[in-house]
Amino acid sequence: MPRALILGGTGAIGVATALRLRAGGWDVTVTSRDAARVPPPLAVAGVRHVAGDRGDARHLAVALGAGADLLVDAACYDADHARAVTPLLSDVASIVMISSKAVYVDGAGRHANSAEPPRFGGPILETQATVRPDARALDAGAAYASAKVAAEEVLLACGAPVSVLRPSKVHGAWSRRPREWIFVRRVLDGRDELLLRGGGRGADHPSAAANVAALIETVARVPETRILNAADPDCPTVRQIAQTVAAALGHTWREIDVPVPDMSGVGRTPWDHDPPVRLDTRAASALGYQPVGDYATTVREELDWLVTTARQPDGSQWLPGPGDPFFAPLLDYASEDVWLAA
Ligand SMILES: NC(=O)c1ccc[n+]([C@@H]2O[C@H](COP(=O)([O-])OP(=O)(O)OC[C@H]3O[C@@H](n4cnc5c(N)ncnc54)[C@H](OP(=O)(O)O)[C@@H]3O)[C@@H](O)[C@H]2O)c1
């Protein structure tokens, strides 16, 4: 039985990958820091959990044991993380590091978290320039991306067959930041109006955890050092995402356009990039990768999980709370009502 170890395996990508590999006959171990936040379906499927911090080299050695056919690193956030794992990679046949499309910069050096949005002029290829690994010293918005680039560089140079995958906006059950919550919560709260900045014409390529898992399984079979974008076969606009969620949950609302120069902040969503940010996924397809499905198909898993969990008495531990700093401004009904009244 082939063996897989997934570091940071209790979030969206980790769980989808663990369950897919397990269904395919793999022996799977996942790691994470918090043993109380291990999604129950993992144990049901026979996936083992080892608690520990990704930065602790001794914990990594214990989790890897005698080696593995596949190591998926879903919690590699900087060069120190990468350096902690490289001494162990001679015992691993195939390695996948989960990076991010946040690393890309356009011709003017703008990136996903720049004050001014990037303009890529079309779907982004893996050869597109990235932020510098030391960019965070000058640009706080580039901190996450530059640390990811630094980690990528360590792993790509270590001599082991490392596939670096760059997903975009991940969706999936057990996500720590399930972005579709901004629409699901509205449906559960019975909101009749949906404000959309710029009519919801922005787009930021989604990446289903189930599709990333399928790509991981594909690259595991052909170990090599490479970089691959990892995104859904389609790239819906914000408006289409909202409509997909509403239709899946049997809800209707009145869509209201918030003109772009409006500075109130209402109508914002996590996918507001205009011009849209899209990844070119032809390199993954050329390896034989078959997506599980398009956005509307694959997002059902996260939507079902959100609705079911929200209805459970102890479900709140898995979901964003009302004070969550990421979600609270995106679910600010009081400001929306003031804007509507004006
Ligand atoms: N979510 C996105 O939209 C997105 C987009 C692009 C790239 N990515 C990348 O994809 C990877 C996985 O993302 P995801 O969305 O599946 O993650 P997620 O839902 O946020 O889950 C993160 C996982 O990593 C674990 N973890 C975090 N820090 C850790 C540490 N120091 N030591 C051990 N485990 C740690 C978490 O468990 P504990 O907290 O219990 O430790 C959890 O299992 C990350 O590398 C992220 O940068 C994500």
The ligand as an SDF file (V2000), in Angstrom:
LIG
                    3D

 48 52  0  0  0  0  0  0  0  0999 V2000
   -7.0700   28.8820    1.1820 N   0  0  0  0  0  0  0  0  0  0  0  0
   -6.6980   29.4900    0.0510 C   0  0  0  0  0  0  0  0  0  0  0  0
   -7.4720   30.2240   -0.5840 O   0  0  0  0  0  0  0  0  0  0  0  0
   -5.2990   29.2730   -0.4710 C   0  0  0  0  0  0  0  0  0  0  0  0
   -4.9450   29.8900   -1.6820 C   0  0  0  0  0  0  0  0  0  0  0  0
   -3.6640   29.6830   -2.1970 C   0  0  0  0  0  0  0  0  0  0  0  0
   -2.7750   28.8810   -1.5010 C   0  0  0  0  0  0  0  0  0  0  0  0
   -3.1520   28.3070   -0.3250 N   0  0  0  0  0  0  0  0  0  0  0  0
   -2.1780   27.4780    0.4030 C   0  0  0  0  0  0  0  0  0  0  0  0
   -2.7170   26.1820    0.5250 O   0  0  0  0  0  0  0  0  0  0  0  0
   -2.1920   25.5620    1.6980 C   0  0  0  0  0  0  0  0  0  0  0  0
   -3.3120   24.8830    2.4290 C   0  0  0  0  0  0  0  0  0  0  0  0
   -4.3790   25.7450    2.4370 O   0  0  0  0  0  0  0  0  0  0  0  0
   -5.8150   25.3310    2.9480 P   0  0  0  0  0  0  0  0  0  0  0  0
   -6.7500   26.3770    2.4510 O   0  0  0  0  0  0  0  0  0  0  0  0
   -6.0710   23.9160    2.7310 O   0  0  0  0  0  0  0  0  0  0  0  0
   -5.5410   25.5410    4.5020 O   0  0  0  0  0  0  0  0  0  0  0  0
   -6.4760   25.8150    5.7020 P   0  0  0  0  0  0  0  0  0  0  0  0
   -7.8710   25.3860    5.4320 O   0  0  0  0  0  0  0  0  0  0  0  0
   -6.1830   27.2050    6.1570 O   0  0  0  0  0  0  0  0  0  0  0  0
   -5.7680   24.7970    6.7310 O   0  0  0  0  0  0  0  0  0  0  0  0
   -4.4280   24.9740    7.1110 C   0  0  0  0  0  0  0  0  0  0  0  0
   -3.9100   23.6460    7.6230 C   0  0  0  0  0  0  0  0  0  0  0  0
   -2.5400   23.7900    8.0110 O   0  0  0  0  0  0  0  0  0  0  0  0
   -2.4100   23.5160    9.4040 C   0  0  0  0  0  0  0  0  0  0  0  0
   -1.3370   24.3680    9.8900 N   0  0  0  0  0  0  0  0  0  0  0  0
   -1.2380   25.7200    9.7910 C   0  0  0  0  0  0  0  0  0  0  0  0
   -0.1010   26.1430   10.3660 N   0  0  0  0  0  0  0  0  0  0  0  0
    0.5410   25.0290   10.8180 C   0  0  0  0  0  0  0  0  0  0  0  0
    1.7430   24.8190   11.5180 C   0  0  0  0  0  0  0  0  0  0  0  0
    2.5550   25.8310   11.8830 N   0  0  0  0  0  0  0  0  0  0  0  0
    2.1030   23.5470   11.8420 N   0  0  0  0  0  0  0  0  0  0  0  0
    1.2940   22.5050   11.4930 C   0  0  0  0  0  0  0  0  0  0  0  0
    0.1320   22.6500   10.8270 N   0  0  0  0  0  0  0  0  0  0  0  0
   -0.2440   23.9080   10.5150 C   0  0  0  0  0  0  0  0  0  0  0  0
   -3.7850   23.7630    9.9850 C   0  0  0  0  0  0  0  0  0  0  0  0
   -4.0420   23.0670   11.1920 O   0  0  0  0  0  0  0  0  0  0  0  0
   -3.7320   23.7140   12.6580 P   0  0  0  0  0  0  0  0  0  0  0  0
   -4.1660   25.1490   12.6010 O   0  0  0  0  0  0  0  0  0  0  0  0
   -4.5120   22.8660   13.6170 O   0  0  0  0  0  0  0  0  0  0  0  0
   -2.2590   23.5720   12.8360 O   0  0  0  0  0  0  0  0  0  0  0  0
   -4.6240   23.1680    8.8570 C   0  0  0  0  0  0  0  0  0  0  0  0
   -4.5430   21.7510    8.8920 O   0  0  0  0  0  0  0  0  0  0  0  0
   -1.4660   26.6370    2.4660 C   0  0  0  0  0  0  0  0  0  0  0  0
   -0.0840   26.4680    2.2780 O   0  0  0  0  0  0  0  0  0  0  0  0
   -1.8960   27.9380    1.8130 C   0  0  0  0  0  0  0  0  0  0  0  0
   -0.8820   28.9110    1.8340 O   0  0  0  0  0  0  0  0  0  0  0  0
   -4.3940   28.4780    0.2110 C   0  0  0  0  0  0  0  0  0  0  0  0
  1  2  1  0
  2  3  2  0
  2  4  1  0
  4  5  1  0
  4 48  2  0
  5  6  2  0
  6  7  1  0
  7  8  2  0
  8  9  1  0
  8 48  1  0
  9 10  1  0
  9 46  1  0
 10 11  1  0
 11 12  1  0
 11 44  1  0
 12 13  1  0
 13 14  1  0
 14 15  2  0
 14 16  1  0
 14 17  1  0
 17 18  1  0
 18 19  2  0
 18 20  1  0
 18 21  1  0
 21 22  1  0
 22 23  1  0
 23 24  1  0
 23 42  1  0
 24 25  1  0
 25 26  1  0
 25 36  1  0
 26 27  1  0
 26 35  1  0
 27 28  2  0
 28 29  1  0
 29 30  1  0
 29 35  2  0
 30 31  1  0
 30 32  2  0
 32 33  1  0
 33 34  2  0
 34 35  1  0
 36 37  1  0
 36 42  1  0
 37 38  1  0
 38 39  2  0
 38 40  1  0
 38 41  1  0
 42 43  1  0
 44 45  1  0
 44 46  1  0
 46 47  1  0
M  CHG  2   8   1  16  -1
M  END
$$$$
